């Protein structure tokens, strides 16, 4: 009788089955590793800081741009809100008197408009160094920092990120 060949490929191999795993374990190389339960609500936002206490009734912010440095102080207005540039001694000028360019004046008022504080805050600025554009940029930064100290809810944190510019860690795989 002729010999018959058996096909090893068609033989059924026993399949390996595992018992269903509990939700509180993860598998790594066949080992069950306990995993902490996920929090009930997962959010990607950070807690908002508590407002800073005013120093002498004012919230301060320092802004720098190129060679210009601006020290900005703000407080809620009592009556008409003023935005003033403090010069030597007791002399002051308004923003419109100090800055000749419309773009500089518009840039300075932008943080107040964006936060809804326009007409509600007294702003006093001491600025030195740099040119007019650098001084305007320094005032904008100082004003934004002072407003953030006054109300941390005014932070520029963007959704889907850890902060205003900081992003969550990127994982390629």
C-alpha positions in Angstrom: 0.0 0.0 0.0 1.4 3.4 -0.9 2.3 5.7 1.8 0.2 8.9 2.1 1.5 12.2 3.2 -0.3 14.1 5.8 -0.5 17.9 5.4 0.7 19.5 8.6 -0.8 22.8 7.6 -4.3 21.6 7.7 -4.0 20.0 11.1 -5.9 22.1 13.6 -3.7 23.5 16.3 -5.2 24.0 19.7 -6.1 27.6 20.3 -5.0 29.3 23.5 -7.9 31.0 25.3 -7.7 33.2 28.3 -10.2 34.0 30.9 -11.7 37.5 30.6 -9.8 40.0 32.6 -11.1 42.3 35.3 -11.3 46.0 34.3 -8.8 46.9 37.1 -5.9 45.1 35.5 -3.7 45.6 32.4 -1.8 43.0 30.5 1.9 43.3 29.9 3.7 40.2 28.6 1.1 37.9 30.0 1.2 39.4 33.5 -1.8 41.1 35.0 -0.8 44.5 36.5 -3.3 46.3 38.7 -4.3 49.7 37.3 -5.7 52.6 39.3 -9.3 53.4 38.5 -9.9 56.4 36.2 -11.3 59.5 37.8 -15.0 60.1 37.4 -14.5 63.2 35.4 -11.3 63.7 33.4 -10.6 67.4 32.6 -7.6 68.9 30.9 -7.8 72.2 32.7 -5.6 73.4 35.5 -6.9 75.0 38.6 -7.1 78.8 38.5 -4.8 80.5 41.0 -6.3 82.6 43.8 -6.2 86.4 43.2 -3.2 88.2 44.5 -3.6 90.7 47.3 -3.2 94.3 46.2 -0.1 96.1 47.4 -1.2 99.4 48.8 -4.6 99.0 47.0 -3.0 98.5 43.6 -2.2 95.5 41.5 1.2 95.7 39.8 2.5 94.3 36.6 5.9 94.8 34.9 6.3 94.7 31.2 9.4 94.6 29.1 9.9 95.1 25.4 13.3 95.6 23.8 14.9 98.3 26.0 11.7 99.6 27.4 10.5 98.8 30.9 6.9 99.7 32.1 5.7 99.4 35.7 1.9 99.3 35.5 -0.4 99.6 38.5 -4.2 99.2 38.4 -7.2 99.4 40.7 -10.9 99.5 40.3 -12.0 103.1 39.4 -13.7 105.3 41.8 -15.6 107.5 39.5 -14.1 108.2 36.0 -11.5 105.6 35.0 -8.2 107.1 33.9 -5.2 105.7 32.0 -2.2 107.9 32.8 1.5 107.9 32.1 3.5 109.2 35.2 6.3 111.5 34.3 8.9 113.1 36.6 7.4 114.3 39.9 3.7 114.7 39.9 3.4 115.4 36.2 1.2 113.0 34.2 0.0 112.7 30.6 -2.9 110.7 29.1 -2.2 108.0 26.7 -3.5 110.2 23.9 -1.1 113.0 24.8 2.0 110.7 25.2 1.6 108.5 22.1 1.3 110.1 18.7 0.5 107.0 16.8 -3.0 105.5 16.7 -1.6 102.0 16.6 0.2 102.5 19.9 -2.9 103.9 21.6 -5.0 101.0 20.2 -2.5 98.4 21.4 -2.4 99.8 25.0 -6.2 99.8 25.2 -6.5 96.2 23.8 -6.0 94.3 27.1 -8.6 96.4 28.8 -11.1 95.8 25.9 -10.4 92.1 25.8 -11.1 91.6 29.5 -14.0 94.0 29.7 -12.2 96.3 32.1 -12.3 99.3 29.8 -13.7 102.3 31.8 -13.6 100.3 35.0 -9.9 100.5 36.0 -7.6 103.3 37.0 -4.2 102.7 35.3 -1.0 104.5 36.2 2.1 103.7 34.2 5.8 104.5 34.6 7.8 103.7 31.5 11.4 104.3 30.6 13.9 103.3 28.0 13.4 102.3 24.4 11.3 104.0 21.7 7.7 104.7 21.5 6.7 101.3 20.0 8.8 99.4 22.5 7.3 101.4 25.3 3.8 100.7 24.0 4.6 96.9 23.9 6.0 97.0 27.4 2.9 98.8 28.7 0.7 96.1 27.1 2.6 93.3 28.7 2.6 95.0 32.1 -1.1 95.8 31.9 -1.9 92.2 31.0 0.1 90.9 34.0 -1.6 93.4 36.4 -5.0 92.3 35.1 -4.1 88.7 35.6 -3.1 89.4 39.2 -6.4 91.3 39.7 -8.5 88.4 38.3 -6.8 85.1 37.4 -9.9 84.1 35.3 -8.5 86.6 32.7 -5.6 84.2 32.0 -5.1 83.5 28.3 -5.2 79.7 28.7 -6.5 78.0 25.6 -8.7 74.9 25.7 -6.9 71.7 24.8 -3.6 73.0 26.1 -1.9 73.1 29.5 -1.5 76.9 29.5 -1.5 79.9 27.3 1.4 78.5 25.3 2.3 75.3 27.0 0.9 72.2 25.4 0.4 68.7 26.7 3.2 66.3 26.0 3.2 65.0 22.5 3.5 61.2 22.0 4.2 60.0 18.5 3.3 56.4 19.3 
